[in-house]
Amino acid sequence: GAVVSQHPSRVICKSGTSVKIECRSLDFQATTMFWYRQFPKQSLMLMATSNEGSKATYEQGVEKDKFLINHASLTLSTLTVTSAHPEDSSFYICSARPGTVNTEAFFGQGTRLTVV
Amino acid sequence: GESVGLHLPTLSVQEGDNSIINCAYSNSASDYFIWYKQESGKGPQFIIDIRSNMDKRQGQRVTVLLNKTVKHLSLQIAATQPGDSAVYFCAENPTGNQFYFGTGTSLTVIP
């Protein structure tokens, strides 16, 4: 299957700093990518849809100024957690679909963010 | 968004037994569904998918059943193995490209 790669896999940052997470589709182009957040023992919550060349679409309740998304190319989307707080500590996962209708989404390996 | 994340229900089965994992989805407009398996600290992995024009689909050791009337999916795993221990999520695709995930079930296989 298609490969989606995330970097870094783990990051620890201080409160008040910003952290950037990268999501790359390695063997296909993706006009849209998706960012999820997952707390321990909970499900994946869709945060936003990253659109290549245009603004991201955020789910209700997700602060767009807090979670900056940039999708500058067909193979790269980035999520920047700005002014991080301990409550932002979570597992962040990106995904992308090679096709559109009725095709699976492939997921990155996730990024464990810890804010201290 | 769609389904809200809750703490995971758990299911324990003996090795070799069959497992049935259930999922309720929320959007009647969803026309494509996927079951994903997630191991600790990793991203979800595709298991099997089903389109809304089907009510059953079989893969290798896995079967997915779809009941659109009650918005319910189930995943059946035959002859469950220790390597099947993981968290299982159903995901629905209502519109566009987004997938929304169900609550999930933590499966533990007892050797």
gemmi code that builds the backbone of each chain (N, CA, C; Angstrom):
import gemmi

chains = {
    "A": [
        ("GLY", (0.811, -1.206, 0.000), (0.000, 0.000, 0.000), (0.841, 1.250, 0.000)),
        ("ALA", (0.175, 2.382, -0.146), (0.852, 3.662, -0.159), (1.470, 3.969, 1.201)),
        ("VAL", (2.495, 4.819, 1.198), (3.218, 5.122, 2.431), (3.070, 6.590, 2.783)),
        ("VAL", (2.713, 6.815, 4.045), (2.652, 8.159, 4.596), (3.634, 8.208, 5.752)),
        ("SER", (4.498, 9.201, 5.735), (5.546, 9.284, 6.739), (5.389, 10.552, 7.558)),
        ("GLN", (5.534, 10.431, 8.868), (5.442, 11.562, 9.774), (6.771, 11.767, 10.463)),
        ("HIS", (7.066, 13.040, 10.752), (8.300, 13.347, 11.456), (8.114, 14.594, 12.300)),
        ("PRO", (8.556, 14.611, 13.556), (9.244, 13.527, 14.255), (8.248, 12.514, 14.811)),
        ("SER", (8.735, 11.416, 15.310), (7.852, 10.426, 15.924), (7.581, 10.799, 17.387)),
        ("ARG", (8.549, 11.463, 17.995), (8.365, 11.932, 19.365), (9.002, 13.310, 19.504)),
        ("VAL", (8.367, 14.165, 20.267), (8.954, 15.479, 20.525), (8.525, 15.950, 21.908)),
        ("ILE", (9.478, 16.531, 22.614), (9.200, 17.138, 23.915), (9.543, 18.615, 23.787)),
        ("CYS", (8.644, 19.476, 24.194), (8.917, 20.904, 24.088), (8.467, 21.610, 25.359)),
        ("LYS", (8.982, 22.805, 25.533), (8.620, 23.599, 26.703), (7.338, 24.375, 26.442)),
        ("SER", (6.601, 24.632, 27.487), (5.393, 25.447, 27.367), (5.719, 26.794, 26.747)),
        ("GLY", (4.868, 27.210, 25.830), (5.059, 28.504, 25.197), (5.803, 28.453, 23.880)),
        ("THR", (6.440, 27.339, 23.605), (7.159, 27.215, 22.333), (6.239, 26.609, 21.283)),
        ("SER", (6.710, 26.617, 20.046), (5.937, 26.048, 18.935), (6.635, 24.808, 18.397)),
        ("VAL", (5.842, 23.882, 17.922), (6.368, 22.620, 17.405), (5.764, 22.346, 16.028)),
        ("LYS", (6.603, 21.954, 15.094), (6.135, 21.639, 13.738), (6.235, 20.138, 13.505)),
        ("ILE", (5.160, 19.588, 12.972), (5.109, 18.165, 12.622), (4.914, 18.064, 11.112)),
        ("GLU", (5.697, 17.205, 10.477), (5.605, 17.046, 9.032), (4.908, 15.737, 8.661)),
        ("CYS", (4.159, 15.797, 7.599), (3.481, 14.620, 7.058), (3.767, 14.555, 5.567)),
        ("ARG", (4.348, 13.449, 5.122), (4.703, 13.306, 3.709), (4.069, 12.060, 3.102)),
        ("SER", (3.544, 12.208, 1.911), (3.130, 11.041, 1.140), (4.325, 10.668, 0.271)),
        ("LEU", (4.845, 9.464, 0.447), (6.124, 9.108, -0.163), (5.990, 8.603, -1.591)),
        ("ASP", (4.894, 7.977, -1.929), (4.806, 7.370, -3.259), (3.517, 7.733, -3.987)),
        ("PHE", (2.886, 8.805, -3.548), (1.711, 9.285, -4.269), (1.523, 10.765, -3.956)),
        ("GLN", (0.737, 11.415, -4.770), (0.427, 12.817, -4.543), (-0.918, 12.937, -3.840)),
        ("ALA", (-0.992, 13.867, -2.937), (-2.212, 14.023, -2.145), (-2.630, 15.487, -2.132)),
        ("THR", (-3.738, 15.775, -2.776), (-4.232, 17.154, -2.746), (-4.827, 17.491, -1.387)),
        ("THR", (-5.242, 16.477, -0.666), (-5.728, 16.689, 0.691), (-5.059, 15.706, 1.638)),
        ("MET", (-4.767, 16.203, 2.823), (-4.266, 15.367, 3.904), (-5.086, 15.710, 5.144)),
        ("PHE", (-5.029, 14.856, 6.124), (-5.886, 15.025, 7.290), (-5.059, 14.909, 8.563)),
        ("TRP", (-5.391, 15.741, 9.511), (-4.707, 15.710, 10.801), (-5.690, 15.289, 11.890)),
        ("TYR", (-5.230, 14.301, 12.676), (-6.026, 13.780, 13.778), (-5.251, 13.971, 15.085)),
        ("ARG", (-6.031, 13.949, 16.152), (-5.451, 14.013, 17.481), (-6.043, 12.859, 18.280)),
        ("GLN", (-5.198, 12.234, 19.087), (-5.668, 11.086, 19.843), (-5.129, 11.149, 21.271)),
        ("PHE", (-6.036, 11.180, 22.242), (-5.652, 11.103, 23.645), (-5.599, 9.644, 24.056)),
        ("PRO", (-4.863, 9.349, 25.135), (-4.721, 7.949, 25.564), (-6.070, 7.260, 25.748)),
        ("LYS", (-6.169, 6.070, 25.214), (-7.346, 5.220, 25.334), (-8.605, 5.871, 24.753)),
        ("GLN", (-8.404, 6.740, 23.797), (-9.536, 7.345, 23.115), (-9.394, 7.196, 21.607)),
        ("SER", (-10.420, 7.610, 20.926), (-10.442, 7.478, 19.476), (-9.679, 8.611, 18.811)),
        ("LEU", (-9.538, 8.522, 17.512), (-8.923, 9.586, 16.730), (-9.979, 10.645, 16.444)),
        ("MET", (-9.613, 11.887, 16.718), (-10.516, 13.002, 16.459), (-9.962, 13.813, 15.300)),
        ("LEU", (-10.756, 13.957, 14.254), (-10.322, 14.740, 13.102), (-10.211, 16.206, 13.512)),
        ("MET", (-9.035, 16.794, 13.263), (-8.826, 18.192, 13.597), (-9.094, 19.082, 12.384)),
        ("ALA", (-8.510, 18.676, 11.246), (-8.594, 19.545, 10.084), (-8.234, 18.788, 8.827)),
        ("THR", (-8.693, 19.342, 7.722), (-8.334, 18.847, 6.402), (-7.377, 19.844, 5.786)),
        ("SER", (-6.234, 19.344, 5.371), (-5.200, 20.179, 4.782), (-5.358, 20.153, 3.265)),
        ("ASN", (-5.504, 21.300, 2.652), (-5.748, 21.400, 1.215), (-4.544, 22.023, 0.524)),
        ("GLU", (-4.006, 21.317, -0.440), (-2.827, 21.815, -1.146), (-3.140, 23.123, -1.853)),
        ("GLY", (-2.356, 24.140, -1.557), (-2.496, 25.427, -2.223), (-3.610, 26.308, -1.708)),
        ("SER", (-4.295, 25.884, -0.676), (-5.352, 26.728, -0.124), (-5.440, 26.518, 1.389)),
        ("LYS", (-6.353, 27.243, 2.003), (-6.471, 27.173, 3.459), (-7.009, 25.826, 3.921)),
        ("ALA", (-6.584, 25.465, 5.107), (-7.083, 24.227, 5.699), (-8.524, 24.419, 6.172)),
        ("THR", (-9.223, 23.326, 6.234), (-10.594, 23.327, 6.749), (-10.579, 22.695, 8.129)),
        ("TYR", (-10.984, 23.463, 9.131), (-10.905, 22.991, 10.502), (-12.244, 22.449, 10.980)),
        ("GLU", (-12.176, 21.409, 11.787), (-13.387, 20.875, 12.413), (-13.848, 21.830, 13.510)),
        ("GLN", (-15.115, 21.722, 13.823), (-15.693, 22.583, 14.841), (-14.964, 22.409, 16.166)),
        ("GLY", (-14.608, 23.532, 16.782), (-13.947, 23.484, 18.079), (-12.435, 23.457, 18.020)),
        ("VAL", (-11.856, 23.342, 16.846), (-10.400, 23.331, 16.710), (-9.927, 24.738, 16.370)),
        ("GLU", (-8.992, 25.259, 17.162), (-8.528, 26.633, 16.978), (-7.525, 26.707, 15.831)),
        ("LYS", (-7.876, 27.401, 14.787), (-6.997, 27.464, 13.625), (-5.733, 28.265, 13.899)),
        ("ASP", (-5.787, 29.225, 14.813), (-4.583, 30.002, 15.138), (-3.659, 29.224, 16.065)),
        ("LYS", (-4.183, 28.219, 16.691), (-3.393, 27.385, 17.593), (-2.703, 26.266, 16.805)),
        ("PHE", (-3.419, 25.720, 15.867), (-2.922, 24.599, 15.068), (-2.823, 25.061, 13.606)),
        ("LEU", (-1.629, 25.527, 13.258), (-1.419, 26.071, 11.923), (-1.081, 24.943, 10.954)),
        ("ILE", (-1.793, 24.933, 9.836), (-1.580, 23.889, 8.848), (-1.164, 24.523, 7.540)),
        ("ASN", (-0.114, 23.938, 6.969), (0.379, 24.403, 5.680), (0.545, 23.206, 4.762)),
        ("HIS", (0.045, 23.327, 3.552), (0.116, 22.215, 2.590), (0.692, 22.786, 1.304)),
        ("ALA", (2.009, 22.978, 1.326), (2.668, 23.735, 0.267), (2.917, 22.923, -0.993)),
        ("SER", (2.901, 21.611, -0.891), (3.137, 20.780, -2.080), (2.209, 19.579, -2.041)),
        ("LEU", (2.204, 18.819, -3.101), (1.308, 17.663, -3.194), (1.767, 16.480, -2.359)),
        ("THR", (2.919, 16.609, -1.713), (3.416, 15.501, -0.908), (3.755, 15.893, 0.526)),
        ("LEU", (3.482, 17.129, 0.900), (3.876, 17.571, 2.236), (2.829, 18.472, 2.868)),
        ("SER", (2.437, 18.111, 4.078), (1.605, 18.976, 4.905), (2.289, 19.105, 6.255)),
        ("THR", (2.215, 20.286, 6.846), (2.791, 20.475, 8.172), (1.739, 21.001, 9.134)),
        ("LEU", (1.864, 20.556, 10.371), (1.013, 21.021, 11.464), (1.925, 21.667, 12.489)),
        ("THR", (1.674, 22.920, 12.792), (2.449, 23.614, 13.813), (1.560, 23.895, 15.013)),
        ("VAL", (1.961, 23.378, 16.145), (1.258, 23.653, 17.394), (1.912, 24.888, 17.988)),
        ("THR", (1.210, 25.982, 18.029), (1.798, 27.242, 18.473), (1.544, 27.459, 19.959)),
        ("SER", (2.509, 28.127, 20.601), (2.399, 28.444, 22.016), (1.864, 27.230, 22.801)),
        ("ALA", (2.611, 26.172, 22.715), (2.142, 24.891, 23.254), (1.943, 24.944, 24.768)),
        ("HIS", (0.915, 24.272, 25.234), (0.613, 24.113, 26.648), (0.590, 22.629, 26.978)),
        ("PRO", (0.741, 22.280, 28.245), (0.707, 20.857, 28.607), (-0.549, 20.130, 28.118)),
        ("GLU", (-1.668, 20.818, 28.052), (-2.892, 20.148, 27.591), (-2.880, 19.832, 26.093)),
        ("ASP", (-1.861, 20.369, 25.381), (-1.703, 20.026, 23.961), (-0.963, 18.707, 23.786)),
        ("SER", (-0.433, 18.191, 24.886), (0.258, 16.907, 24.827), (-0.708, 15.846, 24.327)),
        ("SER", (-0.314, 15.163, 23.285), (-1.216, 14.200, 22.658), (-0.461, 13.442, 21.578)),
        ("PHE", (-1.169, 12.526, 20.938), (-0.639, 11.789, 19.791), (-1.288, 12.392, 18.554)),
        ("TYR", (-0.483, 12.919, 17.663), (-0.996, 13.558, 16.447), (-0.695, 12.650, 15.261)),
        ("ILE", (-1.709, 12.406, 14.457), (-1.582, 11.470, 13.336), (-2.096, 12.132, 12.069)),
        ("CYS", (-1.369, 11.955, 10.985), (-1.834, 12.482, 9.706), (-2.227, 11.322, 8.796)),
        ("SER", (-3.051, 11.620, 7.821), (-3.393, 10.606, 6.832), (-3.591, 11.258, 5.472)),
        ("ALA", (-3.569, 10.436, 4.443), (-3.788, 10.913, 3.077), (-4.402, 9.789, 2.270)),
        ("ARG", (-5.133, 10.166, 1.224), (-5.747, 9.179, 0.347), (-5.200, 9.348, -1.060)),
        ("PRO", (-4.700, 8.277, -1.659), (-4.214, 8.372, -3.043), (-5.329, 8.705, -4.022)),
        ("GLY", (-6.506, 8.149, -3.773), (-7.647, 8.410, -4.636), (-8.630, 9.296, -3.920)),
        ("THR", (-9.851, 9.315, -4.375), (-10.868, 10.138, -3.733), (-12.025, 9.281, -3.249)),
        ("VAL", (-12.817, 8.796, -4.145), (-14.019, 8.087, -3.756), (-13.725, 6.621, -3.441)),
        ("ASN", (-14.244, 6.175, -2.302), (-14.170, 4.764, -1.931), (-12.766, 4.171, -2.000)),
        ("THR", (-11.823, 4.918, -1.498), (-10.467, 4.384, -1.364), (-10.002, 4.610, 0.066)),
        ("GLU", (-9.116, 3.731, 0.507), (-8.698, 3.833, 1.899), (-7.796, 5.031, 2.123)),
        ("ALA", (-7.705, 5.429, 3.367), (-6.767, 6.451, 3.780), (-5.584, 5.754, 4.442)),
        ("PHE", (-4.394, 6.233, 4.141), (-3.186, 5.685, 4.741), (-2.713, 6.644, 5.825)),
        ("PHE", (-2.214, 6.067, 6.891), (-1.850, 6.870, 8.043), (-0.357, 6.878, 8.286)),
        ("GLY", (0.103, 8.015, 8.792), (1.469, 8.088, 9.264), (1.605, 7.325, 10.575)),
        ("GLN", (2.819, 7.248, 11.060), (3.076, 6.478, 12.276), (2.777, 7.266, 13.533)),
        ("GLY", (2.404, 8.549, 13.373), (2.020, 9.354, 14.516), (3.192, 10.081, 15.150)),
        ("THR", (2.872, 11.163, 15.836), (3.855, 11.962, 16.582), (3.367, 12.122, 18.015)),
        ("ARG", (4.184, 11.686, 18.934), (3.852, 11.842, 20.362), (4.424, 13.163, 20.829)),
        ("LEU", (3.541, 14.122, 21.124), (3.968, 15.431, 21.606), (3.770, 15.500, 23.110)),
        ("THR", (4.849, 15.874, 23.798), (4.783, 16.104, 25.243), (5.228, 17.529, 25.507)),
        ("VAL", (4.372, 18.294, 26.148), (4.694, 19.686, 26.482), (4.940, 19.752, 27.979)),
        ("VAL", (6.124, 20.244, 28.325), (6.489, 20.274, 29.760), (6.582, 21.702, 30.265)),
    ],
    "B": [
        ("GLY", (-17.869, 17.749, 13.933), (-17.370, 16.440, 13.588), (-18.423, 15.393, 13.798)),
        ("GLU", (-17.976, 14.156, 13.766), (-18.898, 13.040, 13.905), (-18.794, 12.457, 15.310)),
        ("SER", (-18.581, 11.150, 15.392), (-18.616, 10.485, 16.706), (-17.595, 11.079, 17.663)),
        ("VAL", (-17.959, 11.193, 18.888), (-17.082, 11.738, 19.907), (-16.310, 10.616, 20.562)),
        ("GLY", (-15.017, 10.843, 20.805), (-14.190, 9.818, 21.424), (-14.553, 9.592, 22.865)),
        ("LEU", (-14.691, 8.365, 23.248), (-14.955, 7.967, 24.626), (-13.877, 6.978, 25.013)),
        ("HIS", (-13.800, 6.652, 26.302), (-12.841, 5.656, 26.705), (-13.209, 4.319, 26.069)),
        ("LEU", (-12.141, 3.600, 25.691), (-12.322, 2.416, 24.884), (-12.969, 1.271, 25.639)),
        ("PRO", (-14.001, 0.637, 25.061), (-14.469, -0.633, 25.597), (-13.438, -1.706, 25.301)),
        ("THR", (-13.468, -2.771, 26.078), (-12.479, -3.829, 25.923), (-13.159, -5.155, 25.642)),
        ("LEU", (-12.421, -6.030, 24.957), (-12.900, -7.369, 24.636), (-11.731, -8.331, 24.817)),
        ("SER", (-11.946, -9.384, 25.580), (-10.917, -10.398, 25.763), (-11.420, -11.718, 25.196)),
        ("VAL", (-10.581, -12.377, 24.409), (-10.956, -13.665, 23.824), (-9.801, -14.637, 23.962)),
        ("GLN", (-10.133, -15.908, 23.968), (-9.123, -16.953, 24.003), (-8.539, -17.132, 22.597)),
        ("GLU", (-7.270, -17.403, 22.564), (-6.617, -17.680, 21.283), (-7.348, -18.824, 20.578)),
        ("GLY", (-7.605, -18.629, 19.301), (-8.298, -19.642, 18.530), (-9.793, -19.428, 18.418)),
        ("ASP", (-10.351, -18.651, 19.354), (-11.777, -18.338, 19.269), (-12.008, -17.251, 18.222)),
        ("ASN", (-13.278, -17.080, 17.876), (-13.636, -15.982, 16.963), (-13.954, -14.728, 17.759)),
        ("SER", (-13.637, -13.582, 17.196), (-13.911, -12.296, 17.845), (-14.925, -11.519, 17.026)),
        ("ILE", (-15.794, -10.837, 17.726), (-16.736, -9.948, 17.049), (-16.636, -8.580, 17.693)),
        ("ILE", (-16.314, -7.599, 16.888), (-16.182, -6.224, 17.362), (-17.250, -5.382, 16.682)),
        ("ASN", (-17.957, -4.611, 17.459), (-19.079, -3.838, 16.940), (-18.781, -2.348, 16.907)),
        ("CYS", (-19.485, -1.673, 16.023), (-19.309, -0.234, 15.877), (-20.608, 0.387, 15.410)),
        ("ALA", (-20.987, 1.493, 16.052), (-22.136, 2.266, 15.607), (-21.611, 3.526, 14.941)),
        ("TYR", (-22.072, 3.791, 13.737), (-21.639, 5.023, 13.088), (-22.759, 6.040, 13.141)),
        ("SER", (-22.434, 7.277, 12.829), (-23.387, 8.336, 13.175), (-24.063, 9.002, 11.985)),
        ("ASN", (-23.471, 8.901, 10.806), (-24.007, 9.669, 9.679), (-24.657, 8.747, 8.653)),
        ("SER", (-25.944, 8.885, 8.480), (-26.660, 8.019, 7.536), (-26.227, 8.258, 6.088)),
        ("ALA", (-25.544, 9.380, 5.834), (-25.067, 9.664, 4.474), (-23.752, 8.955, 4.164)),
        ("SER", (-23.121, 8.360, 5.165), (-21.843, 7.683, 4.926), (-22.040, 6.520, 3.971)),
        ("ASP", (-21.158, 6.439, 2.979), (-21.309, 5.391, 1.975), (-20.072, 4.513, 1.835)),
        ("TYR", (-19.116, 4.733, 2.703), (-17.894, 3.934, 2.629), (-17.346, 3.815, 4.036)),
        ("PHE", (-16.918, 2.611, 4.398), (-16.483, 2.346, 5.765), (-15.215, 1.501, 5.754)),
        ("ILE", (-14.392, 1.755, 6.738), (-13.149, 0.990, 6.858), (-12.967, 0.565, 8.303)),
        ("TRP", (-12.448, -0.613, 8.494), (-11.974, -1.049, 9.808), (-10.462, -0.899, 9.823)),
        ("TYR", (-10.001, -0.264, 10.900), (-8.567, -0.087, 11.094), (-8.133, -0.780, 12.384)),
        ("LYS", (-6.891, -1.213, 12.387), (-6.255, -1.804, 13.569), (-5.136, -0.863, 14.000)),
        ("GLN", (-5.098, -0.562, 15.287), (-4.041, 0.314, 15.784), (-3.313, -0.364, 16.938)),
        ("GLU", (-2.030, -0.547, 16.763), (-1.183, -1.059, 17.835), (-0.631, 0.122, 18.620)),
        ("SER", (-0.229, -0.154, 19.830), (0.190, 0.903, 20.753), (1.298, 1.766, 20.155)),
        ("GLY", (1.088, 3.076, 20.150), (2.107, 4.003, 19.690), (2.281, 4.080, 18.190)),
        ("LYS", (1.357, 3.483, 17.447), (1.472, 3.491, 15.987), (0.227, 4.085, 15.351)),
        ("GLY", (0.331, 4.380, 14.066), (-0.821, 4.849, 13.329), (-1.726, 3.691, 12.947)),
        ("PRO", (-2.981, 3.964, 12.593), (-3.918, 2.912, 12.206), (-3.497, 2.206, 10.929)),
        ("GLN", (-3.807, 0.916, 10.868), (-3.529, 0.116, 9.674), (-4.843, -0.410, 9.112)),
        ("PHE", (-4.960, -0.365, 7.817), (-6.148, -0.840, 7.116), (-6.344, -2.344, 7.314)),
        ("ILE", (-7.610, -2.719, 7.605), (-7.921, -4.145, 7.676), (-8.818, -4.540, 6.513)),
        ("ILE", (-9.963, -3.892, 6.427), (-10.944, -4.238, 5.410), (-11.901, -3.074, 5.234)),
        ("ASP", (-12.451, -2.947, 4.047), (-13.412, -1.882, 3.790), (-14.707, -2.459, 3.227)),
        ("ILE", (-15.733, -1.616, 3.223), (-17.014, -2.030, 2.655), (-17.749, -0.793, 2.160)),
        ("ARG", (-18.409, -0.932, 1.029), (-19.210, 0.152, 0.495), (-20.659, -0.027, 0.900)),
        ("SER", (-21.402, 1.043, 0.843), (-22.759, 0.993, 1.378), (-23.709, 0.161, 0.527)),
        ("ASN", (-23.290, -0.212, -0.678), (-24.155, -1.054, -1.507), (-23.950, -2.543, -1.209)),
        ("MET", (-23.164, -2.821, -0.183), (-22.919, -4.200, 0.238), (-23.331, -4.337, 1.695)),
        ("ASP", (-23.631, -5.575, 2.119), (-23.887, -5.774, 3.539), (-22.885, -6.742, 4.167)),
        ("LYS", (-22.024, -7.288, 3.347), (-21.023, -8.213, 3.875), (-19.813, -8.234, 2.941)),
        ("ARG", (-18.661, -8.327, 3.554), (-17.446, -8.470, 2.756), (-16.455, -9.308, 3.553)),
        ("GLN", (-15.797, -10.207, 2.851), (-14.868, -11.106, 3.530), (-13.460, -10.884, 3.048)),
        ("GLY", (-12.539, -10.985, 4.003), (-11.131, -10.942, 3.678), (-10.476, -12.184, 4.250)),
        ("GLN", (-9.186, -12.094, 4.442), (-8.486, -13.232, 5.025), (-8.699, -13.218, 6.534)),
        ("ARG", (-9.422, -14.147, 7.049), (-9.763, -14.303, 8.465), (-10.681, -13.205, 9.007)),
        ("VAL", (-11.014, -12.228, 8.214), (-11.886, -11.150, 8.690), (-13.117, -11.019, 7.800)),
        ("THR", (-14.207, -10.634, 8.443), (-15.457, -10.380, 7.735), (-16.057, -9.111, 8.305)),
        ("VAL", (-16.533, -8.246, 7.448), (-17.216, -7.043, 7.903), (-18.680, -7.137, 7.491)),
        ("LEU", (-19.547, -6.798, 8.421), (-20.987, -6.776, 8.172), (-21.488, -5.351, 8.345)),
        ("LEU", (-22.352, -4.938, 7.451), (-22.899, -3.578, 7.494), (-24.414, -3.640, 7.548)),
        ("ASN", (-24.983, -2.976, 8.544), (-26.431, -2.853, 8.652), (-26.770, -1.368, 8.611)),
        ("LYS", (-27.177, -0.916, 7.439), (-27.429, 0.511, 7.260), (-28.687, 0.963, 7.993)),
        ("THR", (-29.601, 0.041, 8.191), (-30.863, 0.396, 8.845), (-30.624, 0.932, 10.248)),
        ("VAL", (-29.717, 0.264, 10.959), (-29.428, 0.689, 12.329), (-28.055, 1.339, 12.447)),
        ("LYS", (-27.431, 1.618, 11.320), (-26.108, 2.259, 11.292), (-25.113, 1.507, 12.161)),
        ("HIS", (-24.909, 0.272, 11.820), (-24.065, -0.612, 12.619), (-23.118, -1.397, 11.721)),
        ("LEU", (-21.887, -1.497, 12.184), (-20.860, -2.301, 11.523), (-20.337, -3.327, 12.512)),
        ("SER", (-19.938, -4.462, 12.006), (-19.225, -5.395, 12.867), (-18.040, -5.967, 12.115)),
        ("LEU", (-17.031, -6.313, 12.885), (-15.832, -6.952, 12.350), (-15.700, -8.302, 13.032)),
        ("GLN", (-15.642, -9.329, 12.243), (-15.474, -10.673, 12.781), (-14.079, -11.151, 12.423)),
        ("ILE", (-13.356, -11.602, 13.423), (-12.018, -12.143, 13.223), (-12.074, -13.629, 13.561)),
        ("ALA", (-11.738, -14.450, 12.598), (-11.771, -15.896, 12.812), (-10.446, -16.375, 13.411)),
        ("ALA", (-10.547, -17.374, 14.289), (-9.348, -17.994, 14.868), (-8.374, -16.929, 15.354)),
        ("THR", (-8.834, -16.146, 16.303), (-8.055, -15.008, 16.782), (-6.692, -15.439, 17.307)),
        ("GLN", (-5.676, -14.646, 16.962), (-4.289, -14.934, 17.334), (-3.747, -13.836, 18.246)),
        ("PRO", (-2.705, -14.134, 19.019), (-2.132, -13.088, 19.892), (-1.755, -11.827, 19.141)),
        ("GLY", (-1.316, -11.968, 17.910), (-0.956, -10.797, 17.103), (-2.135, -9.919, 16.729)),
        ("ASP", (-3.326, -10.405, 16.976), (-4.528, -9.603, 16.706), (-4.816, -8.633, 17.848)),
        ("SER", (-4.138, -8.770, 18.968), (-4.350, -7.857, 20.095), (-3.996, -6.432, 19.670)),
        ("ALA", (-4.962, -5.550, 19.776), (-4.790, -4.168, 19.338), (-6.099, -3.431, 19.607)),
        ("VAL", (-6.136, -2.186, 19.210), (-7.379, -1.422, 19.251), (-7.946, -1.371, 17.832)),
        ("TYR", (-9.218, -1.621, 17.716), (-9.884, -1.661, 16.412), (-10.882, -0.522, 16.324)),
        ("PHE", (-10.798, 0.213, 15.219), (-11.703, 1.338, 14.969), (-12.436, 1.131, 13.655)),
        ("CYS", (-13.699, 1.509, 13.660), (-14.364, 1.665, 12.378), (-14.280, 3.147, 12.007)),
        ("ALA", (-14.220, 3.412, 10.725), (-14.169, 4.786, 10.245), (-15.193, 4.944, 9.131)),
        ("GLU", (-15.918, 6.060, 9.154), (-16.926, 6.319, 8.138), (-16.523, 7.504, 7.282)),
        ("ASN", (-16.950, 7.460, 6.038), (-16.650, 8.510, 5.075), (-17.977, 9.080, 4.584)),
        ("PRO", (-18.463, 10.157, 5.232), (-19.758, 10.701, 4.846), (-19.710, 11.561, 3.589)),
        ("THR", (-18.833, 12.544, 3.569), (-18.726, 13.418, 2.399), (-17.261, 13.760, 2.184)),
        ("GLY", (-16.944, 14.202, 1.012), (-15.576, 14.601, 0.735), (-14.596, 13.472, 0.975)),
        ("ASN", (-13.445, 13.808, 1.472), (-12.402, 12.820, 1.684), (-12.201, 12.432, 3.137)),
        ("GLN", (-12.920, 13.090, 4.056), (-12.632, 12.876, 5.461), (-13.151, 11.542, 5.967)),
        ("PHE", (-12.397, 10.980, 6.909), (-12.856, 9.818, 7.651), (-13.061, 10.219, 9.103)),
        ("TYR", (-14.167, 9.759, 9.668), (-14.434, 9.991, 11.077), (-14.427, 8.641, 11.777)),
        ("PHE", (-13.778, 8.626, 12.936), (-13.568, 7.364, 13.616), (-14.590, 7.117, 14.717)),
        ("GLY", (-14.949, 5.844, 14.878), (-15.798, 5.441, 15.981), (-14.993, 5.347, 17.272)),
        ("THR", (-15.663, 4.916, 18.311), (-15.068, 4.887, 19.644), (-13.870, 3.959, 19.730)),
        ("GLY", (-13.929, 2.822, 19.072), (-12.847, 1.856, 19.145), (-13.080, 0.799, 20.190)),
        ("THR", (-12.451, -0.349, 19.998), (-12.509, -1.457, 20.949), (-11.120, -2.020, 21.121)),
        ("SER", (-10.729, -2.214, 22.372), (-9.430, -2.798, 22.664), (-9.585, -4.302, 22.770)),
        ("LEU", (-8.942, -5.020, 21.879), (-9.026, -6.489, 21.850), (-7.774, -7.083, 22.486)),
        ("THR", (-7.985, -7.962, 23.441), (-6.878, -8.691, 24.058), (-7.081, -10.169, 23.815)),
        ("VAL", (-6.080, -10.805, 23.253), (-6.153, -12.239, 22.973), (-5.359, -12.972, 24.045)),
        ("ILE", (-6.017, -13.876, 24.716), (-5.398, -14.625, 25.807), (-4.820, -15.926, 25.253)),
        ("PRO", (-3.522, -16.129, 25.420), (-2.892, -17.345, 24.850), (-3.405, -18.614, 25.521)),
    ],
}
model = gemmi.Model(1)
for chain_id, residues in chains.items():
    chain = gemmi.Chain(chain_id)
    for i, (resn, *xyz) in enumerate(residues, 1):
        res = gemmi.Residue()
        res.name, res.seqid = resn, gemmi.SeqId(i, " ")
        for name, pos in zip(("N", "CA", "C"), xyz):
            atom = gemmi.Atom()
            atom.name, atom.element = name, gemmi.Element(name[0])
            atom.pos, atom.b_iso = gemmi.Position(*pos), 0.0
            res.add_atom(atom)
        chain.add_residue(res)
    model.add_chain(chain)
structure = gemmi.Structure()
structure.add_model(model)
structure.setup_entities()
